[in-house]
Amino acid sequence: MTTLSPIDPDTDFMDLEGLICDAANMTDVLTNALHEHFSKAPPKGGFLIDADDGHRLFFLASMVIAMTDKARDAYYVALKNEREAKEKRRPGR
């Protein structure tokens, strides 16, 4: 499963690796960009970034949110599927 593909209703926990890794990698990119812009306080305090950098940071933050939301949603699909499969395996079913 990729970040751009829809969540398959048959998703299981093994399918989550790509989503989790993509979200973690994008979080690293965002963290590095934030560190680059805000690691040193300018004289007299306050930070100024130009519009292009502001748009890039907003884009990265939006991507992190979208990726983690999708990973969370896929987790709950996988959890539901796991619980249903476990119910089917119970004796007497």
C-alpha positions as CSV (number, residue, x, y, z in Angstrom):
1,M,0.0,0.0,0.0
2,T,1.3,3.4,-0.8
3,T,0.4,6.8,0.6
4,L,-1.6,7.7,-2.5
5,S,-3.5,4.5,-2.9
6,P,-6.9,3.9,-1.3
7,I,-7.0,1.7,1.8
8,D,-7.8,-1.8,0.8
9,P,-10.7,-3.3,2.9
10,D,-8.6,-6.5,3.2
11,T,-5.6,-4.6,4.8
12,D,-3.7,-6.6,7.4
13,F,-0.9,-5.5,9.7
14,M,1.8,-6.5,7.3
15,D,0.5,-4.1,4.8
16,L,1.1,-1.1,7.1
17,E,4.9,-1.1,6.8
18,G,5.1,1.2,3.7
19,L,2.6,3.7,5.2
20,I,4.4,3.8,8.5
21,C,7.8,4.2,6.9
22,D,6.6,6.9,4.5
23,A,5.1,8.9,7.4
24,A,8.3,8.5,9.5
25,N,10.4,9.6,6.5
26,M,8.2,12.7,5.8
27,T,8.4,13.5,9.5
28,D,12.2,13.5,9.3
29,V,12.1,15.8,6.2
30,L,9.8,18.2,8.1
31,T,12.0,18.1,11.2
32,N,15.1,18.8,9.2
33,A,13.4,21.7,7.4
34,L,12.2,23.2,10.7
35,H,15.7,22.7,12.2
36,E,17.3,24.4,9.2
37,H,15.0,27.5,9.6
38,F,14.6,27.8,13.3
39,S,17.8,26.3,14.9
40,K,19.4,29.7,15.5
41,A,17.5,32.6,16.9
42,P,18.2,35.8,15.0
43,P,19.4,38.9,16.8
44,K,16.6,40.6,18.8
45,G,14.5,37.5,18.7
46,G,11.8,36.6,16.3
47,F,12.0,34.6,13.1
48,L,11.3,35.6,9.5
49,I,11.0,33.2,6.6
50,D,10.1,34.1,3.1
51,A,6.8,33.0,1.5
52,D,8.4,30.2,-0.5
53,D,9.9,28.6,2.6
54,G,6.7,29.2,4.5
55,H,4.8,27.4,1.7
56,R,7.3,24.5,1.8
57,L,7.0,24.1,5.5
58,F,3.2,24.2,5.4
59,F,3.2,21.6,2.6
60,L,5.5,19.3,4.5
61,A,3.3,19.6,7.7
62,S,0.2,18.9,5.6
63,M,1.8,15.8,4.1
64,V,2.8,14.5,7.5
65,I,-0.7,15.0,8.7
66,A,-2.2,13.2,5.7
67,M,0.3,10.3,5.9
68,T,-0.2,9.7,9.6
69,D,-4.0,10.0,9.2
70,K,-3.9,7.4,6.5
71,A,-1.7,5.1,8.5
72,R,-4.0,5.4,11.5
73,D,-7.1,4.7,9.4
74,A,-5.4,1.7,7.8
75,Y,-4.4,0.4,11.2
76,Y,-8.0,0.4,12.3
77,V,-9.0,-1.4,9.1
78,A,-6.3,-4.0,9.8
79,L,-7.3,-4.3,13.4
80,K,-11.0,-4.9,12.4
81,N,-9.9,-7.6,9.9
82,E,-7.6,-9.2,12.6
83,R,-10.5,-9.3,15.1
84,E,-12.9,-10.8,12.5
85,A,-10.4,-13.4,11.4
86,K,-9.8,-14.3,15.1
87,E,-13.6,-14.7,15.6
88,K,-13.8,-17.1,12.6
89,R,-11.0,-19.2,14.0
90,R,-12.6,-19.6,17.4
91,P,-13.8,-23.1,18.2
92,G,-17.6,-23.6,17.8
93,R,-17.9,-21.1,15.0
